[in-house]
């Protein structure tokens, strides 16, 4: 029997890789892990965590404005970008240390280097040229922002990576993209006082979300003063003599901005990874092809997380890593379950969503009931804010199961997390109805919408 240096070698120390490496090490497996940049990966270093800290920072002006209605006089407030960056960096460094410690405590050997495959059992540590062998290999290298190669002037643009480290807060920014990263950053920059334009080629932002959420969020963003320009694209970016950028749009306008951020999608990190030499197949987007168990076209090589382009979210990468461990090391073949993934968009107002959109449900089921409430949340009454909240449940009229839940408003992400549990358990609308409300909350609306607002039968709406 062949002997290898490691039972498992993990390439990539992000959400999926660290979880797999740490738990395999804790099982007594001999584990090596290579990370090219910083431990923790996209989520910790330049994704979810710093993004959420920025979201918090960007909400204070609205809190200050709301305070007056509750009797508070807030003094003159100013915002200091370098302070936010420094404090955020300190927190990220702390978390990075925790991730590293977790691996060390599980006796995982860490290589601070890019790694590539030489063949199906051999990995080269590029920093030193050292080659190591492993019985099983897990690829968890994630992705990176698309640099939009066909855009003239793309070299003058930034991505979300750089947005976390700008020396100065721009006075004006143009963001291209309509996905959650573009939308979140538009709200962040606007909240920090930046004149913000969001340019998106589609008809409406957030293409995979429920139409109601998309329209209402768009309207709320526009009401706050964010310039949302749908059905347009950036055609060219020029750098002016003063360093500012001139951004040409397909509609004919040109906008001057200090920064242009591209958030048009992410590309799997599969170039120069030695995949061909190892016999690992990729699809037309460069994502690694895997079967239901996260196994690649090579028996002993597996891939999890963003690099497989299934669902690009941290909890999904972690779940896939844990299923991989069950399959590869615990003799318990386990497929990751990608159904009913709760997710949030940390826009302002926030989105929380689980399950099918109204449109998808109408295509899936013969008859659908839609329960919908739009109201002004109590916290907005004294503050004077006119911002509305949306709650929507989608029910399969036949099985009575709640198959979709969509919320726009304060704490929507927190609510989506909790709604995912009864929905995963297959609860019916009647289960929701016999659940006592918590009063006074916004969430009580979810258990007190007794009558459908409308029905959709064979794709046609019946009021
Ligand atoms: P990653 O976390 O990207 O880790 C891959 C690691 O591999 C990286 O550290 C990289 O340096 C390393 N690597 C790459 N190539 C090599 C190589 N050849 N050798 C060695 N190491 C290599 N998800 C959520 O769930 N909620 C959110 O709110 C959220 N917000 C986000 C905000 C932003 C701005 C971005 C960009 C992403 C966000 N995500 C969010 C998505 C989330 O970050 C990813 O889904 C998650 O990090 C994927 O984990 P992963 O393990 O697949 O890859």
Boltz pocket constraint, residues with backbone or C-beta under 6 A from the ligand:
constraints:
  - pocket:
      binder: B
      contacts: [[A, 11], [A, 12], [A, 13], [A, 14], [A, 15], [A, 16], [A, 17], [A, 34], [A, 35], [A, 36], [A, 37], [A, 38], [A, 39], [A, 40], [A, 41], [A, 42], [A, 43], [A, 44], [A, 46], [A, 47], [A, 48], [A, 49], [A, 51], [A, 113], [A, 114], [A, 115], [A, 116], [A, 140], [A, 141], [A, 142], [A, 143], [A, 160], [A, 181], [A, 269], [A, 272], [A, 273], [A, 304], [A, 305], [A, 306], [A, 307], [A, 311], [A, 312], [A, 313], [A, 314], [A, 315], [A, 317], [A, 344]]
      max_distance: 6.0
